[in-house]
Amino acid sequence: MLKEIDINKIEFLPVSKKDLVLSLDRLTRFKYPETRYLRVFSDLLCKYLKAPKLSKNEISLLDTVLLKKLVEKIWNESVKKYSQSSENKALSELLKEEIYKTYYLSEDVSSLVNISLNISGVLSLIEAEQEIPLNLKRLLLLDKNPDISLNKLREKYSLSFPVEKVVLCEGITEEILLPEFARLYGYDFDKNGIRLIGAGGKNQVAKMYVELKQELKIPVFILLDADAVETSVCIKPVLRECDCLYLIKHGEFEDIFSLNLIKRTINNKFKNICECCVGDFKCDLPMTKILADFYRVHELGDFQKAEFAKELAFNLKYKTDLTEEICQIIDIIKAL
């Protein structure tokens, strides 16, 4: 039955403006193409295809060519109801070329991304809006500036895309602070296409790296705390030549923060409660333990790593706030 669907006889509801914009947003995020394309296409067909009515399981069994034809018809005819903009083929080709340069694609996935969707028509629905996701802002700029290279546009508007390198780290503190440290150092992650991915703990880093190396053509920089030796041992035998693994020399990520920056952050946040000095944090213990004890003794509430990282980022001011090891890490990412 699935192979006998006549595209000209299908019945469907027009996709709403909201769902067209949401679908375009999801299609252009930094995630392996097969995952995002199949999810978006399945959601559209489940919600808007009325005859024949297909379940998610039936959609997953569709031939790629048929799946594309169904989505193209529903998407493009829906866009016509809201916009006079025709498909910008040059924009579509740019995005496909970017996918080919970034990801390893099987023949089937390559066929999947080679779909003709009216992207410009969807973009016309949001061009007057002030706040839109960064990837859609990037598409709007590309649609209006076809002669500017992708990299120049990224650098000019801090667009993050196209992604040139991935930084894989353990957790939220690195996710919050590494981009801020790099910006202060003079190396803007968004302008240089650096994508930061937190694994959610050191035990997840090796698994995530194996997945990334199978999907990505671009380099991956792996940042681990000093105690993640077992994880590094698992990764080193499978590390690609274009990738880099770095173990922090002095404990955890928090242990390489500037003491003056920590002092300034605490004094600014709790200036009406307590005052600290650099000497309060000079102790042969992990910095997270020192800070947790300081918060407890001075009755400042529970020490929360993520919240403290945000406060630290807000108080970053001077190049001297960057320790030697932080600068070394950024230099390696920059050179990768």
TORTOR-205611 format. One line per 4 residues: for each residue x, y, z of N, C-alpha, C. Coordinates in nm, 3 decimals, decimal comma. Each point is the difference from the previous one (the first is absolute). Layout:
BEGIN
X:Y:Z:X:Y:Z:X:Y:Z  ...
END
This chain:
BEGIN
0,082:-0,121:0,000:-0,082:0,121:0,000:0,085:0,125:0,000  0,110:-0,002:0,081:0,081:0,119:0,013:0,065:0,041:-0,132  0,035:-0,100:-0,082:0,068:0,031:-0,126:-0,099:0,044:-0,108  -0,131:-0,016:0,027:-0,101:0,030:-0,101:-0,066:0,136:0,021
0,052:0,081:0,089:-0,058:0,131:0,026:0,016:0,088:-0,122  -0,111:0,057:-0,046:0,002:0,093:-0,113:0,010:0,141:0,056  0,113:0,063:-0,022:0,025:0,134:0,055:-0,110:0,098:-0,040  -0,052:-0,013:-0,121:-0,100:0,095:-0,050:-0,138:-0,020:0,065
-0,018:-0,112:0,071:-0,131:-0,028:0,059:-0,001:0,008:0,153  0,113:0,036:0,058:0,002:0,009:0,146:-0,085:0,117:0,048  -0,047:-0,009:0,121:-0,076:0,109:0,062:0,073:0,045:0,126  0,012:0,133:0,015:0,072:0,052:0,116:-0,053:0,137:0,040
0,021:0,033:0,125:-0,031:0,134:0,049:0,121:0,088:-0,022  -0,019:0,130:-0,025:0,116:0,090:-0,012:0,076:0,006:0,133  0,132:-0,008:-0,009:0,082:0,011:0,121:-0,013:0,143:0,053  -0,020:0,016:0,129:-0,014:0,134:0,058:0,130:0,078:-0,012
-0,010:0,132:0,005:0,120:0,084:-0,004:0,095:-0,038:0,113  -0,057:-0,018:0,118:0,082:-0,033:0,117:0,078:-0,129:-0,021  -0,066:-0,102:-0,055:0,067:-0,129:-0,019:0,101:0,004:-0,114  -0,023:0,084:-0,101:0,099:0,015:-0,107:0,128:0,062:0,055
-0,016:0,103:0,082:0,118:0,067:0,059:0,071:-0,095:0,096  -0,076:-0,070:0,083:0,058:-0,095:0,095:0,074:-0,112:-0,074  -0,059:-0,048:-0,108:0,063:-0,108:-0,078:0,130:0,047:-0,063  0,001:0,121:-0,053:0,123:0,054:-0,060:0,107:0,018:0,107
-0,040:0,045:0,117:0,092:0,014:0,112:0,064:-0,135:0,033  -0,081:-0,104:0,012:0,051:-0,133:0,037:0,085:-0,061:-0,111  -0,034:0,030:-0,124:0,076:-0,054:-0,113:0,140:0,057:-0,010  0,021:0,119:0,055:0,128:0,069:-0,019:0,082:0,013:0,129
-0,035:-0,079:0,101:0,081:-0,003:0,122:0,124:-0,086:-0,020  0,092:0,007:0,098:0,122:-0,080:-0,007:-0,027:-0,138:0,059  -0,045:-0,089:-0,085:-0,028:-0,138:0,039:0,012:-0,084:-0,126  0,032:-0,127:0,016:0,021:-0,083:-0,118:-0,123:0,005:-0,091
0,019:0,026:-0,131:-0,112:0,022:-0,092:-0,108:-0,107:0,002  0,039:-0,127:0,003:-0,099:-0,107:-0,002:-0,097:0,014:0,117  0,054:0,029:0,118:-0,082:0,012:0,120:-0,101:0,113:-0,011  0,050:0,119:-0,037:-0,090:0,116:-0,004:-0,098:-0,005:-0,117
0,046:-0,043:-0,116:-0,089:-0,004:-0,117:-0,113:-0,101:0,020  0,032:-0,120:0,047:-0,103:-0,101:0,017:-0,100:0,039:0,108  0,049:0,065:0,105:-0,092:0,043:0,107:-0,096:0,107:-0,052  0,054:0,100:-0,069:-0,084:0,109:-0,051:-0,100:-0,053:-0,103
0,048:-0,083:-0,093:-0,088:-0,051:-0,104:-0,109:-0,088:0,059  0,034:-0,083:0,096:-0,097:-0,088:0,064:-0,108:0,081:0,072  0,043:0,104:0,072:-0,096:0,085:0,073:-0,097:0,069:-0,097  0,053:0,049:-0,112:-0,084:0,069:-0,098:-0,103:-0,095:-0,061
0,044:-0,118:-0,039:-0,092:-0,095:-0,063:-0,105:-0,051:0,098  0,041:-0,026:0,123:-0,095:-0,047:0,102:-0,110:0,103:0,026  0,038:0,125:0,000:-0,094:0,105:0,037:-0,085:0,050:-0,116  0,058:0,004:-0,120:-0,069:0,069:-0,110:-0,044:-0,090:-0,116
0,058:-0,118:-0,015:-0,044:-0,091:-0,107:-0,127:-0,073:0,046  -0,110:0,020:-0,074:-0,129:-0,056:0,041:-0,038:-0,126:-0,079  0,044:-0,010:-0,123:-0,031:-0,119:-0,080:0,112:-0,023:-0,101  0,069:-0,112:0,009:-0,021:-0,107:0,100:0,055:0,041:0,136
-0,067:-0,041:0,105:0,046:0,029:0,135:0,107:-0,101:0,037  0,119:0,052:0,039:0,113:-0,088:0,030:0,043:0,014:0,146  0,032:-0,111:0,062:0,055:0,002:0,135:0,149:0,032:-0,007  0,056:0,030:0,115:0,145:0,026:0,004:0,080:-0,121:-0,047
-0,046:-0,117:0,037:0,070:-0,122:-0,043:-0,007:-0,016:-0,152  -0,116:0,026:-0,058:-0,016:-0,010:-0,146:0,087:0,104:-0,071  0,008:0,119:0,059:0,083:0,105:-0,059:0,147:-0,041:0,002  0,041:-0,066:0,109:0,140:-0,043:0,011:0,035:-0,105:-0,105
-0,100:-0,067:-0,055:0,024:-0,103:-0,100:-0,008:0,052:-0,144  -0,035:0,127:-0,015:-0,013:0,057:-0,134:0,134:0,004:-0,071  -0,004:-0,024:-0,130:0,117:0,019:-0,084:0,041:0,147:0,006  0,129:0,027:-0,001:0,050:0,138:0,013:-0,056:0,090:-0,110
-0,004:-0,048:-0,121:-0,050:0,081:-0,112:-0,146:0,037:0,022  -0,082:-0,096:0,042:-0,142:0,026:0,026:-0,017:0,095:0,118  0,077:-0,021:0,105:-0,006:0,089:0,116:0,027:0,144:-0,041  0,104:0,021:-0,080:0,035:0,134:-0,045:-0,112:0,062:-0,084
-0,059:-0,078:-0,089:-0,107:0,052:-0,086:-0,121:0,045:0,082  -0,034:-0,079:0,102:-0,112:0,037:0,087:0,027:0,131:0,073  0,120:0,010:0,058:0,035:0,119:0,077:0,010:0,122:-0,091  0,063:-0,017:-0,115:0,011:0,112:-0,095:-0,136:0,055:-0,038
-0,093:-0,088:-0,029:-0,134:0,045:-0,042:-0,072:0,073:0,113  0,001:-0,061:0,118:-0,072:0,060:0,113:0,066:0,132:0,042  0,132:0,001:0,008:0,074:0,121:0,042:-0,020:0,112:-0,101  0,033:-0,026:-0,126:0,002:0,107:-0,101:-0,138:0,054:-0,032
-0,101:-0,086:-0,002:-0,135:0,050:-0,025:-0,055:0,076:0,121  0,043:-0,038:0,118:-0,040:0,074:0,120:0,061:0,140:0,000  0,127:0,008:-0,036:0,070:0,129:-0,003:-0,069:0,096:-0,096  -0,050:-0,050:-0,112:-0,066:0,084:-0,101:-0,121:0,073:0,057
-0,062:-0,057:0,102:-0,119:0,063:0,059:0,035:0,123:0,083  0,127:0,011:0,040:0,039:0,110:0,089:0,099:0,097:-0,063  0,069:-0,042:-0,105:0,111:0,081:-0,051:0,008:-0,008:-0,153  0,045:0,112:-0,058:0,023:0,006:-0,145:0,144:-0,034:-0,035
0,084:-0,017:0,102:0,142:-0,029:-0,025:0,018:-0,140:-0,058  0,079:-0,009:-0,103:0,028:-0,130:-0,061:0,126:-0,059:0,062  0,024:-0,125:-0,031:0,117:-0,067:0,056:0,130:0,064:-0,047  0,088:0,033:0,095:0,132:0,052:-0,031:0,094:-0,119:-0,015
0,019:-0,044:-0,123:0,079:-0,121:-0,024:0,145:0,018:0,042  0,052:0,124:-0,014:0,139:0,025:0,040:0,017:-0,020:0,150  -0,099:0,045:0,079:0,004:-0,019:0,145:-0,006:-0,149:0,035  -0,089:-0,071:-0,065:-0,013:-0,144:0,025:0,130:-0,074:-0,031
0,065:0,038:-0,108:0,126:-0,065:-0,038:0,111:0,032:0,099  0,002:0,124:0,052:0,099:0,037:0,101:-0,015:-0,086:0,125  -0,123:-0,018:0,043:-0,025:-0,078:0,121:0,035:-0,147:-0,021  -0,031:-0,053:-0,118:0,037:-0,139:-0,029:0,151:-0,017:-0,003
0,068:0,095:-0,063:0,146:-0,007:-0,007:0,061:0,004:0,140  -0,057:0,081:0,087:0,048:0,008:0,138:-0,018:-0,133:0,071  -0,113:-0,066:-0,022:-0,025:-0,131:0,060:0,103:-0,101:-0,048  0,028:0,000:-0,130:0,097:-0,095:-0,056:0,140:0,022:0,056
0,035:0,126:0,027:0,133:0,031:0,053:0,012:-0,033:0,149  -0,112:0,000:0,070:0,001:-0,017:0,145:-0,017:-0,145:0,044  -0,083:-0,076:-0,072:-0,038:-0,134:0,045:0,040:-0,109:-0,100  0,022:-0,119:0,055:0,011:-0,120:-0,082:-0,143:-0,048:-0,029
-0,034:-0,016:-0,127:-0,135:-0,038:-0,036:0,000:-0,131:-0,079  -0,092:-0,087:0,035:-0,022:-0,119:-0,081:-0,074:0,043:-0,126  -0,010:-0,091:-0,095:-0,069:0,031:-0,125:-0,146:0,036:0,027  -0,061:-0,072:0,093:-0,142:0,025:0,031:-0,020:0,135:0,068
0,090:0,034:0,093:-0,012:0,129:0,069:0,031:0,115:-0,096  0,096:-0,021:-0,088:0,031:0,100:-0,102:-0,121:0,028:-0,087  -0,072:-0,106:-0,035:-0,122:0,016:-0,078:-0,106:0,075:0,080  -0,006:-0,027:0,129:-0,100:0,062:0,087:0,017:0,151:0,006
0,123:0,047:0,013:0,023:0,145:0,013:-0,009:0,071:-0,134  0,001:-0,077:-0,108:-0,012:0,060:-0,133:-0,147:0,017:-0,035  -0,068:0,082:0,078:-0,144:0,022:-0,014:-0,025:0,145:-0,037  -0,104:0,024:-0,081:-0,030:0,137:-0,046:-0,112:0,060:0,083
0,036:0,080:0,098:-0,097:0,066:0,087:0,010:0,151:-0,018  -0,113:0,066:-0,001:-0,002:0,146:-0,013:0,035:0,061:0,137  0,129:0,020:0,021:0,048:0,058:0,126:-0,027:0,149:0,005  0,020:0,068:-0,113:-0,018:0,146:-0,004:-0,143:0,040:0,036
-0,096:-0,081:-0,045:-0,139:0,030:0,033:-0,026:-0,005:0,149  0,061:-0,095:0,069:-0,015:-0,010:0,146:0,071:0,116:0,067  0,117:0,036:-0,050:0,075:0,112:0,058:-0,077:0,131:-0,011  -0,077:0,016:-0,108:-0,077:0,124:-0,018:-0,105:0,017:0,110
-0,037:-0,109:0,066:-0,100:0,005:0,106:0,056:0,058:0,129  0,132:0,003:0,013:0,061:0,044:0,127:0,096:0,116:-0,018  0,016:0,053:-0,123:0,103:0,101:-0,023:-0,024:0,130:0,078  -0,124:0,025:0,041:-0,029:0,122:0,076:0,014:-0,020:0,151
0,020:-0,124:0,043:0,010:-0,028:0,143:0,138:0,039:0,055  0,002:0,040:0,125:0,124:0,047:0,063:0,081:-0,114:0,059  -0,066:-0,093:0,065:0,070:-0,110:0,068:-0,030:-0,132:-0,069  0,102:-0,055:-0,064:-0,014:-0,129:-0,066:0,125:-0,082:0,031
-0,009:-0,133:-0,008:0,118:-0,083:0,027:0,117:0,038:-0,091  0,121:-0,020:0,051:0,121:0,040:-0,072:0,010:-0,066:-0,137  -0,038:-0,128:-0,009:0,011:-0,068:-0,129:-0,097:0,058:-0,103  -0,117:0,047:0,044:-0,094:0,063:-0,093:0,044:0,142:-0,036
0,059:0,070:0,095:0,058:0,131:-0,031:0,107:-0,015:-0,107  0,080:-0,104:0,011:0,103:-0,028:-0,098:-0,060:-0,023:-0,138  -0,109:-0,076:-0,006:-0,066:-0,028:-0,128:-0,056:0,127:-0,063  -0,057:0,086:0,082:-0,052:0,128:-0,051:0,112:0,083:-0,062
0,114:0,005:0,068:0,113:0,078:-0,051:0,055:-0,062:-0,128  0,003:-0,132:-0,007:0,046:-0,067:-0,122:-0,096:0,025:-0,115  -0,128:0,001:0,031:-0,102:0,021:-0,103:0,011:0,140:-0,061  0,038:0,097:0,086:0,009:0,139:-0,046:0,139:0,037:-0,049
0,102:-0,080:0,033:0,138:0,031:-0,038:0,065:-0,121:-0,068  -0,048:-0,034:-0,118:0,047:-0,123:-0,066:0,146:0,004:-0,044  0,057:0,120:-0,009:0,137:0,012:-0,051:0,107:-0,004:0,110  -0,042:0,003:0,126:0,096:-0,004:0,111:0,029:-0,145:0,036
0,125:-0,033:0,023:0,036:-0,137:0,035:-0,058:-0,037:0,136  -0,022:-0,128:0,022:-0,056:-0,047:0,126:0,087:0,040:0,118  0,131:-0,014:-0,015:0,092:0,031:0,110:0,003:0,149:0,032  -0,002:0,083:-0,103:0,002:0,145:0,022:-0,128:0,046:0,067
-0,113:-0,058:-0,041:-0,127:0,034:0,061:0,000:-0,043:0,147  0,053:-0,120:0,028:0,009:-0,049:0,138:0,083:0,093:0,086  0,114:0,042:-0,052:0,089:0,087:0,077:-0,060:0,138:0,021  -0,067:0,053:-0,101:-0,058:0,134:0,010:-0,112:0,007:0,102
-0,084:-0,105:0,004:-0,120:0,004:0,084:0,005:-0,100:0,118  0,116:-0,062:0,025:0,014:-0,097:0,110:-0,108:-0,108:-0,007  -0,009:-0,068:-0,113:-0,112:-0,089:-0,028:0,023:-0,145:0,044  0,124:-0,036:0,033:0,033:-0,136:0,043:0,006:-0,101:-0,116
-0,088:0,015:-0,098:-0,002:-0,088:-0,118:0,073:0,066:-0,117  0,068:-0,076:-0,086:0,021:-0,144:0,007:0,097:-0,038:0,113  -0,023:-0,116:0,059:0,084:-0,047:0,109:0,132:-0,052:-0,056  0,111:0,048:0,056:0,133:-0,040:-0,047:0,064:-0,106:0,091
-0,030:0,010:0,131:0,060:-0,090:0,097:-0,101:-0,025:0,112  0,017:-0,114:0,067:-0,083:-0,032:0,116:0,089:-0,010:0,123  -0,045:0,061:0,110:0,068:-0,016:0,129:-0,091:-0,084:0,087  0,048:-0,117:0,038:-0,075:-0,094:0,083:0,053:0,006:0,142
-0,085:0,038:0,094:0,045:0,015:0,140:-0,091:-0,082:0,092  0,034:0,002:0,128:-0,072:-0,085:0,095:-0,135:0,057:0,041  -0,004:0,131:0,031:-0,124:0,050:0,059:-0,032:0,145:-0,021  -0,093:0,048:0,082:-0,062:0,130:-0,017:0,096:0,116:0,026
0,093:-0,016:0,094:0,093:0,109:0,030:0,084:0,036:-0,122  0,051:-0,102:-0,068:0,078:0,025:-0,122:-0,088:0,062:-0,108  -0,124:-0,049:-0,012:-0,091:0,053:-0,101:-0,024:0,150:0,019  -0,012:0,040:0,125:-0,026:0,141:0,030:0,124:0,086:-0,017
0,113:-0,048:0,052:0,117:0,087:0,012:0,100:-0,006:-0,115  0,016:-0,114:-0,065:0,099:-0,007:-0,107:-0,022:0,105:-0,109  -0,124:0,019:-0,049:-0,021:0,104:-0,100:0,032:0,140:0,051  -0,028:0,024:0,129:0,027:0,132:0,058:0,150:0,023:0,017
0,071:-0,104:0,047:0,146:0,010:0,011:0,060:0,025:-0,139  -0,048:-0,074:-0,100:0,055:0,013:-0,135:-0,027:0,139:-0,057  -0,119:0,053:0,025:-0,034:0,134:-0,051:0,092:0,105:0,060  0,025:-0,010:0,131:0,091:0,093:0,066:0,142:-0,013:-0,055
0,035:-0,120:-0,038:0,134:-0,028:-0,054:0,015:0,049:-0,144  -0,115:0,028:-0,064:0,004:0,050:-0,137:-0,035:-0,104:-0,104  -0,063:-0,110:0,043:-0,038:-0,107:-0,092:-0,147:-0,032:0,023  -0,086:0,064:-0,077:-0,144:-0,013:0,017:-0,049:-0,133:-0,061
-0,061:-0,083:0,083:-0,048:-0,131:-0,047:-0,105:0,014:-0,111  -0,095:0,092:0,017:-0,106:0,016:-0,099:0,054:0,051:-0,133  0,097:0,088:0,004:0,058:0,054:-0,124:0,086:-0,102:-0,072  0,056:-0,094:0,075:0,091:-0,098:-0,058:-0,062:-0,138:-0,019
-0,129:-0,011:0,024:-0,069:-0,126:-0,025:0,037:-0,112:0,095  0,016:0,033:0,129:0,033:-0,102:0,099:-0,128:-0,044:0,071  -0,032:-0,126:-0,009:-0,119:-0,055:0,065:0,042:-0,072:0,127  -0,054:0,044:0,113:0,033:-0,057:0,131:-0,109:-0,100:0,040
0,042:-0,120:0,035:-0,095:-0,106:0,039:0,039:-0,055:0,136  -0,092:0,008:0,094:0,021:-0,058:0,132:-0,053:-0,142:0,002  0,081:-0,092:0,049:-0,037:-0,142:-0,002:-0,087:-0,039:0,119  -0,005:0,085:0,102:-0,077:-0,034:0,119:0,076:-0,087:0,098
0,133:0,016:0,003:0,083:-0,078:0,092:0,109:-0,073:-0,074  0,111:-0,026:0,072:0,116:-0,061:-0,065:-0,028:-0,140:-0,052  -0,094:-0,072:0,065:-0,029:-0,137:-0,043:-0,072:-0,006:-0,134  -0,053:0,113:-0,044:-0,072:0,004:-0,127:0,087:0,049:-0,115
0,117:0,054:0,032:0,083:0,063:-0,104:0,046:-0,100:-0,104  0,050:-0,116:0,042:0,053:-0,098:-0,096:-0,109:-0,046:-0,096  -0,117:-0,030:0,054:-0,112:-0,046:-0,084:-0,038:0,108:-0,100  -0,009:0,124:0,046:-0,039:0,108:-0,089:0,106:0,026:-0,107
0,129:-0,012:0,039:0,105:0,021:-0,099:-0,007:-0,104:-0,112  -0,023:-0,126:0,036:-0,011:-0,106:-0,101:-0,113:0,031:-0,098  -0,112:0,050:0,051:-0,111:0,038:-0,087:0,038:0,116:-0,091  0,066:0,100:0,056:0,036:0,119:-0,078:0,101:-0,032:-0,109
0,099:-0,082:0,031:0,103:-0,031:-0,099:-0,056:-0,078:-0,118  -0,108:-0,075:0,025:-0,065:-0,074:-0,107:-0,089:0,089:-0,087  -0,043:0,112:0,056:-0,093:0,089:-0,070:0,067:0,120:-0,066  0,107:0,051:0,066:0,057:0,129:-0,040:0,131:-0,012:-0,077
0,014:0,084:-0,101:0,126:0,014:-0,072:0,089:0,104:0,065  -0,059:0,091:0,077:0,074:0,111:0,060:0,070:-0,045:0,129  0,105:0,074:0,043:0,077:-0,039:0,119:-0,080:0,009:0,130  0,039:-0,083:0,096:-0,061:-0,001:0,133:0,111:0,018:0,104
-0,017:0,097:0,091:0,091:0,021:0,112:-0,070:-0,051:0,126  0,066:-0,090:0,072:-0,059:-0,061:0,120:0,071:0,055:0,123  -0,077:0,061:0,090:0,055:0,056:0,124:-0,046:-0,083:0,118  0,096:-0,052:0,076:-0,031:-0,085:0,115:0,070:0,051:0,126
-0,064:-0,021:0,115:0,064:0,028:0,128:0,115:-0,098:0,021  0,091:0,036:0,090:0,119:-0,082:0,023:-0,033:-0,140:0,049  -0,115:-0,016:0,066:-0,034:-0,132:0,056:-0,067:-0,093:-0,102  -0,016:0,048:-0,123:-0,068:-0,082:-0,101:0,099:-0,084:-0,081
0,096:-0,058:0,070:0,105:-0,078:-0,066:-0,058:-0,122:-0,070  -0,091:-0,069:0,067:-0,059:-0,120:-0,061:-0,074:0,035:-0,129  -0,069:0,113:0,000:-0,070:0,044:-0,121:0,099:0,028:-0,112  0,110:0,067:0,035:0,100:0,032:-0,101:0,064:-0,126:-0,057
0,018:-0,102:0,084:0,057:-0,127:-0,046:-0,094:-0,068:-0,100  -0,130:0,015:0,020:-0,098:-0,057:-0,093:0,001:0,073:-0,133  0,023:0,131:0,005:-0,009:0,082:-0,121:0,126:-0,006:-0,085  0,116:0,000:0,062:0,126:0,012:-0,075:0,017:-0,101:-0,113
-0,034:-0,127:0,019:0,019:-0,097:-0,110:-0,086:0,029:-0,123  -0,111:0,074:0,018:-0,091:0,025:-0,113:0,000:0,148:-0,041  0,093:0,076:0,055:0,006:0,144:-0,029:0,046:0,023:-0,144  -0,075:0,078:-0,075:0,038:0,032:-0,137:0,118:0,098:-0,001
0,074:0,002:-0,109:0,115:0,091:-0,012:-0,042:0,146:0,005  -0,119:0,030:-0,047:-0,045:0,140:-0,003:-0,054:0,046:0,135  -0,016:-0,092:0,096:-0,058:0,035:0,130:0,108:0,015:0,107  -0,041:0,053:0,116:0,096:0,023:0,109:-0,066:-0,029:0,134
0,075:-0,068:0,085:-0,045:-0,031:0,136:0,088:0,075:0,099  -0,064:0,075:0,091:0,077:0,079:0,098:-0,050:-0,030:0,141  0,092:-0,041:0,087:-0,030:-0,018:0,142:0,050:0,122:0,077  -0,088:0,060:0,076:0,039:0,115:0,081:0,110:-0,042:0,097
0,103:0,081:0,010:0,118:-0,036:0,081:-0,027:0,011:0,149  -0,083:0,094:0,039:-0,015:0,031:0,142:-0,141:-0,028:0,050  -0,041:-0,125:-0,006:-0,128:-0,037:0,058:-0,117:0,018:-0,094  -0,109:0,063:0,051:-0,121:0,022:-0,078:0,007:0,135:-0,070
-0,098:0,024:-0,084:-0,006:0,127:-0,073:-0,001:0,119:0,097  -0,074:-0,015:0,110:-0,008:0,109:0,098:0,135:0,030:0,066  0,091:-0,097:-0,003:0,130:0,017:0,065:0,096:0,087:-0,080  -0,036:0,033:-0,123:0,090:0,086:-0,081:-0,057:0,141:-0,015
-0,100:0,034:0,082:-0,053:0,136:0,000:0,096:0,095:0,071  -0,002:0,124:-0,039:0,078:0,104:0,068:-0,058:0,024:0,139  0,087:0,002:0,102:-0,047:0,024:0,137:-0,053:0,142:0,014  0,062:0,093:-0,070:-0,049:0,139:0,004:-0,141:0,010:-0,059
-0,025:-0,077:-0,104:-0,135:-0,001:-0,060:-0,100:-0,060:0,097  0,037:-0,107:0,068:-0,089:-0,061:0,099:-0,030:0,099:0,113  0,106:0,067:0,048:-0,017:0,099:0,108:-0,095:0,111:-0,043  0,021:0,055:-0,119:-0,083:0,111:-0,051:-0,145:-0,044:-0,016
-0,019:-0,122:-0,048:-0,136:-0,051:-0,022:-0,076:-0,012:0,132  0,064:-0,058:0,102:-0,066:-0,018:0,130:-0,024:0,134:0,068  0,098:0,089:-0,005:-0,016:0,130:0,065:-0,108:0,084:-0,065  -0,014:-0,010:-0,132:-0,105:0,075:-0,068:-0,138:-0,056:0,029
-0,009:-0,132:0,008:-0,130:-0,063:0,024:-0,045:0,013:0,145  0,095:-0,009:0,095:-0,036:-0,002:0,141:0,058:0,119:0,076  0,012:0,115:-0,066:0,068:0,116:0,061:-0,066:0,049:0,128  -0,128:-0,027:0,017:-0,068:0,044:0,122:-0,002:-0,107:0,108
0,062:-0,115:-0,031:-0,003:-0,112:0,095:0,139:-0,035:0,052  0,095:-0,010:-0,093:0,135:-0,037:0,040:0,100:0,053:-0,101  0,127:-0,009:0,036:0,106:0,042:-0,092:0,112:-0,103:0,009  0,053:-0,039:-0,117:0,104:-0,101:-0,002:0,128:0,056:-0,059
0,108:-0,076:0,015:0,128:0,036:-0,061:0,055:-0,124:-0,071  0,104:0,019:-0,080:0,058:-0,110:-0,076:0,045:-0,113:0,092  0,050:0,038:0,118:0,049:-0,101:0,095:-0,106:-0,099:0,044  -0,127:0,039:-0,009:-0,108:-0,091:0,040:-0,009:-0,121:-0,092
0,060:0,010:-0,119:-0,015:-0,106:-0,099:0,133:-0,071:-0,032  0,103:0,036:0,076:0,129:-0,067:-0,017:0,007:-0,118:0,096  -0,040:-0,113:-0,051:-0,004:-0,120:0,083:0,018:-0,121:-0,090  0,065:-0,101:0,049:0,028:-0,119:-0,080:-0,121:-0,094:-0,002
-0,111:0,053:-0,052:-0,125:-0,074:-0,014:-0,062:0,037:-0,134  -0,089:-0,080:-0,055:-0,070:0,040:-0,122:-0,075:0,131:0,022  0,001:0,087:-0,103:-0,064:0,131:0,016:-0,149:-0,013:0,030  -0,066:-0,100:-0,056:-0,142:-0,015:0,030:-0,023:-0,030:0,148
0,091:-0,075:0,061:-0,009:-0,029:0,144:0,027:0,126:0,081  0,101:0,078:-0,039:0,033:0,125:0,070:-0,118:0,096:-0,005  -0,061:0,013:-0,118:-0,112:0,093:-0,016:-0,123:-0,049:0,076  -0,024:-0,129:-0,002:-0,115:-0,055:0,074:0,016:0,026:0,150
0,123:-0,018:0,051:0,027:0,027:0,142:-0,014:0,148:0,031  0,047:0,086:-0,090:-0,009:0,146:0,021:-0,148:0,041:0,007  -0,081:-0,052:-0,091:-0,142:0,033:0,000:-0,066:-0,046:0,130  0,038:-0,121:0,045:-0,062:-0,055:0,121:0,038:0,081:0,123
0,129:0,030:0,013:0,048:0,073:0,118:-0,062:0,140:0,008  -0,016:0,064:-0,115:-0,053:0,137:-0,001:-0,151:0,004:-0,023  -0,062:-0,118:0,004:-0,146:-0,011:-0,010:-0,052:0,069:-0,127  0,061:-0,036:-0,113:-0,037:0,059:-0,129:-0,092:-0,091:-0,081
-0,045:-0,107:0,062:-0,083:-0,097:-0,070:0,086:-0,110:-0,062  -0,062:-0,088:-0,075:0,074:-0,108:-0,064:0,081:0,052:-0,119  0,121:-0,049:-0,012:0,083:0,036:-0,116:-0,048:-0,078:-0,122  -0,041:0,071:-0,105:-0,047:-0,060:-0,124:0,098:0,033:-0,113
0,060:-0,103:-0,058:0,104:0,021:-0,101:-0,050:0,083:-0,118  -0,117:-0,031:-0,053:-0,051:0,071:-0,117:-0,028:0,146:0,031  -0,062:0,025:0,115:-0,031:0,138:0,037:0,127:0,080:0,025  0,097:-0,064:0,062:0,127:0,070:0,025:0,071:0,030:-0,131
-0,008:-0,092:-0,096:0,062:0,020:-0,130:-0,061:0,122:-0,071  -0,132:0,016:0,012:-0,066:0,116:-0,060:0,046:0,130:0,066  0,014:-0,002:0,133:0,049:0,118:0,072:0,144:0,031:-0,040  0,079:-0,105:-0,015:0,140:0,018:-0,040:0,008:0,063:-0,138
-0,082:-0,047:-0,093:-0,002:0,054:-0,136:-0,037:0,147:0,001  -0,095:0,037:0,087:-0,044:0,140:0,009:0,111:0,091:0,050  0,090:-0,055:0,082:0,107:0,080:0,061:0,132:-0,003:-0,077  0,004:-0,072:-0,112:0,121:-0,002:-0,083:0,026:0,139:-0,057
0,124:0,051:0,021:0,030:0,135:-0,047:0,136:0,012:-0,066  0,100:-0,063:0,058:0,138:0,027:-0,040:0,068:-0,125:-0,055  0,098:0,021:-0,085:0,076:-0,113:-0,053:0,067:-0,078:0,113  0,030:0,068:0,110:0,062:-0,069:0,114:-0,098:-0,095:0,069
-0,128:0,006:-0,036:-0,097:-0,096:0,052:0,017:-0,137:-0,065  0,082:-0,005:-0,103:0,024:-0,125:-0,072:0,132:-0,059:0,049  -0,007:-0,119:0,056:0,123:-0,064:0,048:0,078:-0,058:-0,119  0,123:-0,038:0,027:0,086:-0,052:-0,105:-0,060:-0,124:-0,066
-0,058:-0,088:0,080:-0,055:-0,123:-0,058:-0,125:0,027:-0,082  -0,082:0,093:0,043:-0,118:0,036:-0,080:0,044:0,053:-0,137  0,101:0,085:0,000:0,053:0,054:-0,127:0,056:-0,111:-0,087  0,067:-0,097:0,063:0,057:-0,111:-0,075:-0,111:-0,084:-0,066
-0,107:-0,023:0,072:-0,112:-0,076:-0,054:-0,059:0,071:-0,121  -0,020:0,130:0,012:-0,059:0,077:-0,111:0,095:0,001:-0,120  0,129:0,009:0,025:0,097:-0,002:-0,110:-0,006:-0,132:-0,078  -0,017:-0,110:0,073:-0,007:-0,131:-0,066:-0,129:-0,010:-0,084
-0,110:0,047:0,055:-0,127:0,000:-0,076:0,015:0,085:-0,125  0,061:0,115:0,016:0,019:0,091:-0,112:0,084:-0,062:-0,110  0,102:-0,076:0,037:0,094:-0,058:-0,097:-0,049:-0,131:-0,060  -0,102:-0,060:0,058:-0,045:-0,132:-0,043:-0,047:0,002:-0,145
END
